[in-house]
Amino acid sequence: MAHFCSFLRALIAPLILIGVLACPTYPVALADESQYEEFYTPPVPLPPGSPGELIRSEPSRLVLEPSGQLGAYVATGTRIMYRSTDIHNTPTAVTGTYFEPDNPWPGKGPRPLIAFAPGMYGIGDQCAPSRLFNQGIHYGGGADLTVGYEETFIATMVARGFAVVVTDYEGVGTGGPATPFLRLPQGYALIDAARAAMHLTDTSLDPHGAVAFWGYGQGGGAAAAAVELASSYAPDLRIVGTWAGAPSADLALIPPFAEGSIFAGGLGYLLNGIGGAYPELAAGMAETLTDKGGRMLEQTRNECVGETVMRYAFRHYNQYFTSDYMELIAAEPIRSVLAAQRIGTLKPTTPVFIDSNRYDPFIPYEGARQLAVDWCAKGADVQFWTNEQPPFMNKLAINFLLPYFVDGERGMQWIADRFNGLPTAPNCHEL
């Protein structure tokens, strides 16, 4: 019930914003983020070290809503900044939050760790999940509204004795540039968050203990990227399983699905991510944008998802480009950039559970299924689950969001089984 209520809150908040879509102007967000500047400003240069080593940490307030009175995490929070690696193999600083549970771990062995890849909250610094955990619901003035729609998953995990570490991803919170949806920086940020948690002192973690990756949507893509990168990038981690819900495995498939939907503004996040990761392409990409497209790129650079929904829900993409956007996606250099983000080219060496709705209107089912097929062909241990919720009001992306809350419990039980050493049930033969 708690997960369903969280889903309703996640859905209703954007719908309230849509009610004012007819307004000709949108107030500018006025969030005062000065309290975060000291911690979130990376040192220049970065101190020497390896990926996953801590740069700094401090206690972090954890609340489910702003007052902190209506429910609480049964855990203690620690804000972390740690070393990671960007798309060009250059060291970078990423922030996140570690949750130390109050409850004991009832399963086998020492307390395990879930490295949690969050879904899309936006790419403005104020959208960083580690800041949102201090607020529950972020409101920065104007249309700057963000809801922690995954908080009940984390609260449930820590209540069951799992330690959890949540990454903010590269560039979110730390002054950018953010690189949302891109395979390498997302996978590295999640892997290194797990390493950073193991480096913390005064926790109940075994530094060589079991780790699992978890994520849905953008987070599903990050978790999937992490598990296929881990054997070469992080052989030091003892990974036992990965749950990847609605993984964004092939970015080239998403724009036709996102166009005209409640999350149409996610295009701005993707374009900003490409420009941030490949600055040499930014000028050429800007030439393909109309004036409206240029404004979308600039506005979404500092927005959270609520504000982006308010501005760009249900919009169609050709108004933002000087030619057909599908032709631009299929042409160089964007074609090669998107191809480089495709997940499924490496074999995971640990079990994976992939969850996707057959009628997902935002992150297409066929991309998730193809990821399973690709990994199965490489001999990986893959269980693929099809959520059969029938299509319903798909431009509101209900078939994208609701399966997360329907299937999340199945995912947590599967993760618990991996920590407890139970056998897996791969179903590659059914794909």
TORDREN-732948 format. One record per atom (N, C-alpha, C): x, y, z; residue in three letters. Coordinates in steps of 0.001 Angstrom, whole numbers, plus 500000, padded with zeros to 6 digits. Layout:
REM TORDREN-732948
XYZALA...
END
This chain:
REM TORDREN-732948
500824498791500000MET500000500000500000MET500857501257500000MET501958501217500755ALA502832502390500806ALA503409502691499439ALA503789501615498678HIS504337501835497345HIS503282502440496424HIS502023501985496546PHE500967502514495686PHE500696503979496005PHE500709504322497302CYS500509505727497685CYS501639506588497146CYS502860506052497180SER503979506801496638SER503819506988495137SER503315505954494450PHE503058506093493020PHE502039507188492754PHE500961507202493529LEU499942508231493330LEU500520509618493540LEU501353509784494553ARG501963511086494795ARG502860511478493637ARG503621510481493105ALA504504510767491981ALA503716511153490745ALA502532510559490566LEU501719510854489400LEU500935512148489574LEU500372512359490758ILE499496513501490973ILE500251514818490921ILE501480514845491447ALA502225516115491454ALA502410516677490050ALA502874515866489073PRO502954516410487719PRO501602516783487142PRO500544516026487477LEU499229516353486936LEU498725517691487448LEU499045518019488702ILE498680519336489222ILE499380520417488407ILE500627520169488080LEU501362521149487283LEU500756521295485903LEU500292520192485324ILE499724520249483985ILE498498521154483960ILE497830521276485097GLY496650522122485164GLY496921523572484847GLY498184523996484928VAL498512525386484623VAL499290525502483313VAL499238524442482484LEU499984524485481228LEU499516525608480304LEU498273526031480469ALA497760527062479587ALA498293528450479929ALA498938528600481078CYS499470529908481471CYS500565530338480498CYS500580531609480089PRO501557532042479095PRO502967532165479620PRO503155532298480935THR504492532427481493THR504644531468482654THR505900531152482968TYR506209530241484053TYR507162530933485006TYR506818531024486289PRO507713531703487229PRO509072531021487285PRO510086531807487493VAL511440531280487594VAL511651530673488977VAL512307529501489008ALA512603528868490289ALA513556529749491104ALA513283529824492405LEU514070530704493278LEU514683529932494434LEU515047528694494188ALA515574527852495264ALA516870528420495822ALA516962528475497144ASP518200528872497814ASP518960527605498180ASP519965527311497414GLU520749526095497612GLU522092526399498281GLU522217527572498866SER523513527987499409SER523994527071500526SER523068526454501249GLN523468525559502348GLN524259524361501845GLN524116524050500537TYR524781522876499979TYR526100523191499286TYR526388524462499057GLU527517524823498203GLU528849524292498718GLU529091524406500011GLU530397524021500533GLU530663522540500321GLU529679521694500652PHE529912520259500522PHE529985519833499062PHE529095520370498217TYR528933519859496858TYR529924520441495857TYR530705521423496247THR531699521970495328THR532936521079495325THR533226520399494216PRO534369519482494199PRO535685520244494354PRO536649519675495050PRO537961520310495141PRO538663520307493782PRO539422521340493533VAL540190521452492288VAL541658521666492628VAL542542520751492238PRO542241519481491583PRO541680518466492574PRO541155517370492047LEU540701516296492929LEU541893515693493660LEU541699515294494903PRO542794514634495608PRO543146513321494928PRO544359512868495049PRO544740511600494409PRO543941510449495004PRO543757509436494209GLY543028508274494689GLY542511507444493536GLY541747506426493879SER541191505490492906SER539683505655492836SER539050505163491777PRO537596505239491695PRO536936504613492920PRO535974505331493462GLY535257504862494637GLY535810505350495958GLY536979505973495948GLU537518506492497208GLU536772507756497619GLU536567507884498917LEU535829509024499447LEU536661510304499333LEU535989511381498959ILE536584512714498995ILE536180513421500277ILE534901513298500635ARG534423513846501910ARG533091513191502261ARG532695513315503518SER531392512808503970SER530937513634505155SER529627513606505414GLU529049514313506554GLU527683513721506866GLU527174513880508101PRO525828513396508413PRO524787514083507532PRO523713513361507211SER522663513894506345SER521293513596506936SER520482514622507066ARG519101514474507548ARG518294513636506559ARG517491512710507067LEU516642511864506237LEU515192512081506628LEU514358512515505684VAL512937512710505953VAL512127512205504770VAL510885511801505039LEU509976511396503978LEU509149512562503461LEU509017513603504258GLU508335514833503851GLU508969515984504629GLU508752517233504217PRO509564518341504739PRO509600518486506251PRO508487518245506942SER508489518456508389SER509255517379509133SER509371516208508519GLY510019515098509187GLY509162514430510238GLY507866514796510311GLN506985514276511346GLN506125513099510878GLN505921512978509565LEU504989511969509050LEU505755510771508510LEU506231509951509391GLY507007508789509001GLY508482509113508900GLY509298508077508973ALA510745508297508953ALA511453507051508444ALA512653507252507935TYR513532506134507619TYR514062505559508931TYR514105504235509028VAL514742503617510195VAL516216503412509839VAL516884504525509659ALA518273504506509209ALA518911505850509515ALA520227505855509492THR521015507083509647THR521651507417508305THR521587508690507922GLY522089509091506614GLY523476509702506673GLY524264509416505654THR525571510044505474THR525687510522504032THR525940511806503874ARG526176512364502553ARG527622512084502162ARG527844511694500906ILE529189511341500473ILE529532512057499163ILE530815512369498999MET531376512743497712MET532517511774497449MET532547511196496252TYR533525510155495973TYR534065510306494548TYR535203509699494326ARG535820509710492999ARG535114508713492084ARG534906509126490839SER534390508212489837SER535095508526488519SER534527508058487412THR535169508178486111THR534145508648485088THR534520509606484242ASP533573510099483244ASP533685509302481943ASP532980509742480923ILE532893508986479678ILE534229508945478939ILE535137509855479290HIS536451509909478647HIS537548509330479536HIS537149508559480545ASN538081507898481456ASN538879508891482298ASN538269510038482573THR538887511072483398THR538264511046484787THR539044511198485859PRO538460511219487204PRO537476512373487376PRO536408512111488099THR535394513121488380THR534851512894489777THR534180513899490336ALA533592513792491676ALA532080513631491556ALA531519512675492293VAL530084512396492297VAL529628512358493752VAL528398512781493998THR527853512761495360THR526752511713495485THR526366511448496717GLY525304510488496980GLY524996510419498462GLY524192509427498842THR523793509229500242THR523909507764500621THR524484507510501786TYR524532506162502338TYR523532506065503476TYR522754504967503500PHE521748504704504537PHE522233503531505390PHE522530503818506652GLU522910502780507619GLU521664502376508395GLU521162501134508196PRO519902500735508826PRO520004500651510347PRO518914500963511008ASP518807500738512452ASP518540499264512750ASP517826498586511853ASN517435497200512078ASN518554496245511686ASN518617495103512340PRO519640494107511962PRO519292493452510636PRO520278492863509984TRP520062492083508776TRP519683490670509191TRP518487490190508788PRO518032488875509249PRO518502487722508376PRO519179488006507277GLY519573486952506350GLY520937486368506646GLY521485485665505658LYS522767485004505815LYS523913485987505657LYS524984485730506418GLY526195486505506260GLY526081487910506807GLY527115488733506586PRO527104490117507059PRO526086490955506283PRO525804492134506808ARG524812493001506183ARG525193493293504724ARG524252493098503776PRO524545493368502371PRO524238494820502010PRO524706495215500826LEU524550496581500354LEU523821496590499016LEU522803497432498904ILE522147497689497627ILE522637499033497110ILE523247499024495931ALA523632500262495240ALA522449500656494366ALA521794501732494751PHE520496502132494201PHE520714503224493154PHE520311502939491910ALA520391503918490825ALA519034504599490702ALA518929505877491013PRO517611506529491011PRO517074506749489609PRO515754506898489531GLY515121507292488283GLY515349508771488023GLY514617509316487061MET514844510695486648MET514192511683487612MET515023512539488194TYR514540513639489019TYR514862514998488392TYR515665515015487356GLY516091516254486720GLY517593516372486750GLY518120517413486072ILE519576517563486000ILE520061518872486606ILE519152519672487165GLY519596520818487947GLY520226520360489245GLY521124521161489807ASP521792520755491048ASP520799520509492178ASP519695521278492198GLN518717521134493274GLN517962519808493195GLN518109519089492069CYS517395517828491876CYS518152516624492422CYS519380516814492887ALA520185515691493364ALA519431514915494440ALA519273513600494286PRO518567512824495305PRO519121513025496711PRO520446513214496836SER521026513380498177SER520546514670498838SER520161515665498053ARG519552516867498625ARG518068516626498912ARG517420515885498023LEU515991515624498186LEU515713514811499442LEU516642513920499829PHE516435513143501051PHE516368514045502280PHE516948515235502211ASN516852516189503322ASN515497516869503381ASN514734516823502256GLN513525517621502121GLN512258516788501923GLN512382515605501341GLY511209514786501043GLY510500515272499798GLY510025516506499843ILE509438517177498686ILE510198518474498504ILE510801518642497346HIS511558519868497089HIS510670520894496393HIS510629522115496935TYR509975523221496253TYR510890524422496331TYR511305524905495170GLY512259526010495126GLY511682527295494612GLY510350527427494620GLY509719528618494079GLY509357528412492618GLY508433529223492132GLY507987529082490751GLY507433527697490503GLY507914527042489469ALA507451525704489110ALA508422524619489548ALA509370524977490399ASP510438524050490780ASP509959523109491880ASP509287522027491471LEU508713521057492396LEU509208519659492043LEU509712518946493037THR510179517579492827THR509751516715494006THR509270515526493705VAL508793514583494710VAL509712513368494740VAL510068512919495931GLY510901511726496068GLY510070510469495890GLY509750510147494629TYR508784509074494366TYR509342507683494646TYR510646507559494859GLU511219506243495159GLU511532506066496643GLU511140507030497455GLU511569506989498862GLU511018505782499606GLU509796505316499238THR509261504163499973THR510017502881499656THR510609502775498468PHE511452501615498178PHE512670501609499093PHE513324502757499208ILE514512502835500052ILE514139502628501513ILE513043503245501943ALA512598503081503331ALA512302501615503638ALA511695500900502687THR511411499473502881THR512699498666502936THR513630498992502060MET514897498256502041MET515633498380503362MET515758499594503889VAL516503499751505142VAL515736499136506308VAL514397499179506256ALA513610498549507320ALA513846497037507344ALA514163496459506190ARG514427495018506100ARG515889494675506346ARG516686495666506684GLY518068495404507068GLY519091495546505964GLY518662495904504751PHE519629496168503686PHE520278497533503922PHE521578497628503792ALA522209498937503668ALA522000499411502234ALA521869500714502056VAL521585501276500727VAL522501502466500489VAL523032502558499273VAL523747503764498858VAL523125504227497544VAL522827505517497462VAL522154506097496302VAL523086507118495655VAL523353506962494380THR524186507928493663THR523338509078493132THR523953510252493007ASP523305511393492355ASP523596511430490862ASP524518510624490392TYR525036510626489028TYR525979511806488790TYR526761511675487741GLU527744512693487392GLU527075514042487109GLU527615515092487715GLY527218516451487390GLY525962516951488055GLY525184516099488711VAL523950516520489366VAL524271516829490827VAL524130518099491197GLY524478518547492533GLY525834519195492601GLY526741518791491726THR528130519252491786THR528456520324490744THR527450520915490138GLY527690522002489204GLY527772521602487752GLY527537520326487443GLY527483519872486063GLY528832519843485378GLY528851519481484090PRO527665519115483311PRO527162517714483650PRO525832517593483663ALA525214516297483918ALA525209515487482629ALA525265514173482763THR525287513281481595THR524222512194481743THR522931512584481848PRO521888511584482080PRO521755510601480924PRO521444509357481262PHE521162508262480335PHE522410507674479668PHE523569508282479845LEU524749507798479129LEU525372506623479873LEU525693505583479128ARG526038504277479673ARG527224504304480632ARG528361504795480202LEU529563504706481028LEU529487505553482296LEU529182506855482224PRO529176507627483470PRO528130507159484468PRO526969506687483988GLN525962506184484926GLN526407504882485572GLN526933503963484762GLY527394502701485329GLY528538502890486295GLY529503503732485925TYR530626503996486812TYR530177504659488111TYR529272505630488018ALA528822506337489226ALA528165505380490211ALA527403504407489702LEU526734503451490585LEU527743502489491205LEU528635501967490387ILE529663501059490912ILE530499501755491983ILE530907502983491704ASP531779503689492639ASP531048504142493890ASP529727504316493800ALA528954504586495015ALA529040503399495970ALA528958502181495415ALA529092500986496260ALA530480500929496879ALA531496501208496093ARG532861501217496645ARG532994502262497750ARG532423503461497513ALA532524504530498507ALA531860504132499814ALA530700503480499730ALA530018503027500945ALA530895502055501728ALA531606501189501007MET532493500236501670MET533680500930502343MET534027502128501888HIS535141502867502477HIS534741503661503722HIS533441503816503958LEU533006504561505137LEU533393503801506410LEU533733504560507432THR533994503958508738THR532728504018509589THR532702503273510665ASP531577503264511604ASP530274502845510935ASP530345501881510035THR529132501275509486THR529140499791509843THR528030499128509561SER527934497693509826SER528308496862508611SER528849497500507578LEU529207496782506357LEU530532496049506503LEU530590494870505900ASP531852494183505674ASP532452494773504396ASP533668495315504430PRO534249495935503219PRO534335495004502024PRO534228493703502276HIS534261492730501183HIS532921491999501059HIS531863492622501580GLY530560491974501615GLY529821492016500284GLY528635491423500286ALA527835491277499071ALA527186492599498671ALA527101492818497345VAL526522494019496758VAL525539493620495669VAL524430494351495582ALA523494494193494466ALA523193495564493882ALA522927495608492580PHE522522496840491911PHE521006496845491726PHE520420498043491837TRP518963498196491696TRP518673499490490945TRP517708499455490029GLY517294500689489378GLY516115500472488467GLY515385501552488211TYR514209501504487340TYR514223502713486417TYR513867502523485141GLY513868503621484186GLY515293504049483898GLY515573505323484107GLN516966505756483999GLN517834504908484918GLN517340504628486115GLY518090503791487052GLY518251502365486576GLY517236501838485842GLY517365500498485284GLY518484500424484266GLY518605501491483456GLY519708501553482514GLY521049501642483215GLY521097502442484291ALA522346502582485049ALA522739501262485705ALA521759500561486294ALA522049499278486939ALA522516498254485910ALA521856498238484740ALA522261497307483689ALA523665497631483184ALA523966498915483018ALA525313499298482597ALA526341498879483638ALA526003499085484911ALA526943498761485981ALA527282497283486002ALA526267496431485850VAL526545494996485994VAL527378494480484823VAL527216495042483613GLU528048494533482528GLU529446495151482517GLU529614496281483205LEU530936496904483305LEU531739496383484499LEU531047495824485490ALA531666495571486786ALA532836494599486732ALA532751493569485903SER533803492551485946SER535159493120485544SER535163494118484655SER536436494724484253SER536754495983485046SER535723496759485399TYR535952498030486085TYR536085497860487599TYR535399496883488162ALA535390496741489628ALA535443495278490036ALA536530494576489706PRO536625493173490128PRO536712493013491643PRO536949494134492357ASP537034494092493814ASP535676493942494479ASP534583494265493788LEU533254494178494390LEU532694492764494268LEU532053492301495338ARG531397490977495319ARG529922491178494994ARG529636491268493707ILE528272491522493244ILE527539490193493135ILE526308490165493677VAL525552488912493675VAL524313488978492791VAL523890490163492359GLY522711490246491512GLY522361491682491159GLY521532491819490116THR521091493132489651THR519629493068489255THR518842494007489767TRP517449494164489330TRP517375495415488474TRP517011495242487190ALA516937496357486246ALA515512496449485716ALA514759497426486199GLY513391497633485758GLY513329498644484625GLY512574498327483575ALA512405499214482418ALA513731499843482007ALA514757499036481768PRO516080499611481489PRO516110500344480151PRO516686501518480174SER516848502307478941SER518087501794478218SER517954500607477603ALA519099499896477054ALA519518500409475684ALA518582500990474931ASP518877501492473588ASP518216502855473446ASP518986503914473635LEU518435505265473662LEU517805505659472336LEU518261505097471228ALA517716505464469924ALA516245505087469785ALA515772504138470595LEU514375503704470515LEU513422504635471261LEU513931505456472166ILE513056506170473100ILE512370507407472516ILE513035508262471708PRO512384509508471290PRO510997509351470676PRO510741508385469761PRO509386508275469218PRO508339507909470276PRO508772507240471337PHE507858506899472419PHE507629508108473334PHE508690508843473613ALA508581509984474532ALA507850511159473907ALA507941511305472587GLU507306512442471924GLU505806512474472218GLU505312513628472604GLY503894513786472883GLY503443513243474218GLY504387512742475034SER504017512168476330SER504243513167477453SER503867512780478641ILE504065513641479809ILE505552513920480034ILE506426513010479602PHE507865513165479804PHE508582513620478530PHE507874514303477643ALA508496514748476395ALA509729515607476652ALA509725516368477745GLY510854517234478059GLY512126516501478388GLY512039515180478567GLY513257514401478778GLY514229514521477620GLY513719514921476447LEU514600515161475318LEU515648516218475659LEU515237517249476397GLY516189518281476799GLY517286517728477673GLY516943516798478576TYR517957516175479423TYR518953515377478576TYR518419514614477608LEU519296513797476774LEU520240514668475954LEU519710515723475328LEU520555516594474520LEU521600517299475376LEU521213517733476567ASN522189518339477468ASN523253517329477881ASN522832516083478086GLY523791515046478452GLY524807514792477345GLY524316514742476099ILE525227514534474973ILE526181515718474846ILE525640516939474965GLY526491518118474878GLY527501518192475999GLY527115517730477201GLY528042517735478337GLY529153516712478186GLY528791515549477636ALA529786514482477491ALA530675514684476267ALA530107515286475228TYR530843515491473979TYR530777516970473605TYR531502517819474324PRO531401519266474071PRO531768519655472646PRO532560518837471977GLU532925519140470596GLU531738519030469640GLU530652518372470100LEU529458518236469260LEU528415519308469558LEU528604520079470637ALA527567520999471098ALA527215522040470044ALA528218522629469388ALA527947523682468407ALA527154523134467229ALA527561521985466699GLY526839521388465581GLY525427520994465962GLY525248520485467187MET523922520107467642MET523028521338467762MET523585522448468239ALA522809523676468384ALA522299524178467042ALA523063523934465972GLU522649524383464641GLU521425523639464132GLU521127522471464708THR519955521709464279THR518693522130465021THR518828523039465996LEU517700523432466836LEU517075524734466339LEU515757524808466422THR515061526067466209THR515224526938467453THR514682528148467412ASP514733529004468600ASP514041528325469779ASP512919527660469519LYS512229526928470590LYS513116525815471137LYS513811525122470237GLY514698524050470672GLY515845524566471512GLY516395525734471133GLY517465526328471924GLY517010526707473315GLY515785527244473399ARG515243527602474729ARG515000526359475563ARG514494525280474942MET514281524038475674MET515598523510476231MET516646523547475417LEU517949523062475857LEU518440523868477056LEU518314525177476998GLU518793526039478068GLU517947525892479326GLU516626525818479177GLN515748525743480339GLN515897524427481079GLN515943523319480345THR515988522020481008THR517325521761481683THR518358522529481325ARG519691522323481900ARG519696522498483414ARG518797523305483940ASN518776523585485382ASN517440523234486021ASN516703522307485415GLU515364521983485894GLU515300520626486582GLU514286520484487450CYS513865519183487956CYS512662518724487145CYS512305517459487298VAL511344516853486393VAL509961517495486489VAL509548517962487676GLY508241518584487789GLY508119519815486914GLY509140520653486942GLU509121521865486131GLU509203521526484649GLU509981520521484302THR510089520115482907THR508756519587482397THR508050518830483235VAL506716518359482856VAL505788519543482616VAL505846520531483497MET504974521689483356MET505216522413482042MET506460522533481640ARG506778523288480430ARG506565522486479147ARG506859521186479185TYR507000520461477927TYR506134519218477798TYR505255518935478753ALA504397517758478640ALA503577517805477356ALA503514516665476685PHE502686516433475497PHE503136517218474269PHE504332517780474297ARG504825518518473142ARG505358517537472088ARG505340517998470835HIS505895517216469732HIS507230517816469313HIS508130516958468839TYR509534517318468750TYR509941518114467515TYR509239517979466419ASN509723518631465214ASN509757520153465328ASN508964520721466245GLN509007522170466437GLN510341522631467023GLN511114521708467578TYR512392522061468204TYR513587521891467266TYR513351521341466069PHE514456521040465160PHE514223521679463798PHE515308521936463105THR515223522556461787THR514871521552460699THR514960520265460996SER514538519216460066SER513945518075460875SER513513517029460208ASP512857515924460898ASP513778515322461958ASP513297515249463199TYR514177514822464288TYR514599513369464150TYR513772512517463555MET514148511123463380MET515290510981462381MET515318511855461376GLU516439511837460437GLU517725512276461133GLU517616513253462034LEU518802513701462777LEU519339512594463677LEU518446511845464312ILE518868510747465177ILE519582509662464376ILE519109509453463151ALA519680508394462325ALA520956508823461603ALA521306510122461687ALA522483510630460976ALA523646510802461941ALA524848510847461369GLU526039511112462186GLU526092512595462553GLU526635512938463736PRO527317512052464699PRO526401511448465764PRO525109511894465789ILE524219511431466865ILE524022509929466802ILE523969509375465587ARG523786507932465456ARG524866507169466210ARG526119507545466014SER527213506839466686SER527227507095468184SER526865508315468593VAL526814508625470022VAL525783507748470710VAL524591507643470127LEU523546506815470740LEU523926505336470699LEU524557504897469611ALA524975503493469517ALA525978503148470607ALA526828504104470961ALA527834503858471998ALA527212503691473375ALA525969504154473540GLN525292504040474836GLN524495502741474964GLN524467501946473909ARG523652500735473929ARG524217499726474919ARG523353499237475774ILE523727498256476789ILE523429496860476245ILE524289495915476535GLY524100494546476075GLY525271494018475278GLY526316494808475162THR527483494385474375THR528485493593475190THR528361493632476516LEU529259492892477399LEU528450491894478219LEU529097490827478634LYS528401489786479387LYS528460490056480885LYS527314490158481557PRO527333490204483021PRO527792488856483570PRO528603488886484585THR529095487637485164THR528333487253486423THR527281488027486755THR526435487732487903THR524972487808487472THR524043487197488227PRO522648487116487791PRO521974488478487644PRO521042488536486671VAL520282489755486391VAL518812489417486258VAL517971490268486847PHE516515490191486676PHE516097491461485937PHE515492491303484752ILE514997492439483965ILE513476492434484010ILE512897493589484295ASP511446493742484430ASP510979494823483456ASP509978494512482635SER509479495504481681SER508002495268481405SER507256496354481247ASN505852496257480859ASN505747496137479342ASN504914495215478890ARG504784494965477453ARG504330496207476690ARG503597497093477368TYR503035498269476692TYR503643499565477236TYR504866499479477743ASP505521500674478269ASP505555501752477189ASP504989502944477464PRO504923503982476441PRO506121504921476429PRO507078504705477319PHE508197505636477443PHE509531504946477138PHE509800503849477825ILE511010503063477550ILE510545501737476953ILE510684501567475642PRO510003500475474946PRO510413499092475422PRO509397498230475491TYR509557496846475908TYR510572496101475048TYR510547496345473734GLU511429495592472844GLU512902495869473142GLU513216497083473588GLY514594497374473961GLY515027496580475177GLY514125496472476187ALA514439495689477386ALA514549494205477049ALA513628493727476211ARG513674492313475835ARG514936492011475030ARG515322492906474125GLN516523492678473334GLN517762492642474214GLN517766493451475274LEU518875493402476222LEU518993492006476820LEU517852491431477221ALA517869490075477767ALA518361489073476720ALA517888489205475481VAL518307488308474403VAL519818488410474181VAL520331489638474159ASP521765489830473928ASP522595489203475040ASP522173489421476278TRP522926488852477395TRP522810487326477419TRP521615486819477123CYS521433485366477090CYS522337484730476039CYS522465485389474894ALA523314484857473828ALA524774484777474248ALA525144485582475226LYS526519485563475739LYS526683484593476901LYS525589483917477277GLY525668482930478342GLY525428483473479732GLY524829484653479840ALA524580485244481150ALA523373484596481826ALA523320484742483150ASP522213484239483970ASP521156485343484026ASP520110485216483189VAL519111486278483036VAL517710485738483288VAL516950486444484106GLN515528486182484255GLN514788487412483740GLN513906487209482770PHE513158488312482174PHE511693488188482561PHE511167489278483115TRP509781489282483565TRP508982490298482755TRP507866489854482182THR506983490740481436THR505795491121482301THR505673492397482596ASN504480492909483275ASN503400493104482214ASN502250492476482406GLU501196492482481386GLU500098493513481665GLU500359494496482491GLN499366495542482719GLN498943496129481372GLN497646496106481051PRO497217496585479729PRO497406498088479593PRO497519498580478363PRO497754500016478159PRO496607500859478714PRO496976501937479399PHE495977502809480024PHE496524504227480064PHE495869505158479367MET496253506571479368MET497769506707479157MET498231506158478041ASN499671506003477862ASN500421507316477743ASN499793508379477311LYS500520509649477249LYS500852510167478640LYS500205509640479673LEU500573509954481055LEU501638509005481589LEU502070508068480745ALA503142507124481091ALA502796506249482290ALA501506505979482466ILE501101505124483598ILE501699503730483448ILE501760503213482220ASN502341501894482025ASN503853501896482147ASN504445503059482288PHE505861503133482650PHE506021503175484161PHE505236504006484854LEU505421504210486290LEU504808503110487151LEU503559502729486855LEU502851501818487751LEU503521500448487881LEU504058499855486812PRO504707498545486992PRO505844498550488007PRO506507499673488161TYR507560499766489178TYR506998499460490556TYR505856500048490850PHE505262499880492178PHE504544498545492319PHE504105497979491206VAL503481496659491231VAL504544495564491405VAL505656495685490678ASP506659494622490648ASP507823494846491604ASP507857495987492291GLY508987496275493168GLY509182495238494259GLY508093494736494819GLU508218493738495883GLU508840492452495343GLU508432492051494142ARG509038490873493523ARG510542491091493357ARG510907492310492967GLY512320492619492801GLY513089492541494102GLY512513493063495190MET513207493023496482MET513357491595496986MET512344490759496742GLN512455489352497149GLN513542488647496344GLN513639488979495044TRP514678488368494206TRP516064488786494694TRP516227490053495037ILE517505490533495564ILE517835489839496885ILE516845489707497770ALA517072489033499051ALA517532487593498830ALA516937486932497840ASP517353485552497535ASP518811485492497079ASP519245486505496344ARG520651486511495897ARG521580486679497105ARG521224487561498023PHE522051487744499216PHE522069486488500080PHE520990485717500035ASN520914484518500852ASN521411483273500132ASN521959483448498933GLY522593482342498236GLY521650481330497627GLY520397481682497385LEU519439480748496796LEU519659480641495289LEU519247479521494690PRO519468479347493245PRO518601480303492425PRO519073480661491242THR518344481537490341THR517426480717489428THR516573481395488673ALA515650480733487742ALA515711481416486382ALA516851481328485687PRO516941481986484383PRO515940481428483403PRO515439482273482512ASN514440481816481535ASN514792482240480120ASN516077482192479796CYS516520482573478438CYS515823481751477363CYS515495480518477667HIS514877479628476679HIS513479480101476292HIS512878480996477068GLU511524481470476784GLU511516482724475917GLU512680483337475696LEU512728484611474967LEU512724484397473448LEU
END
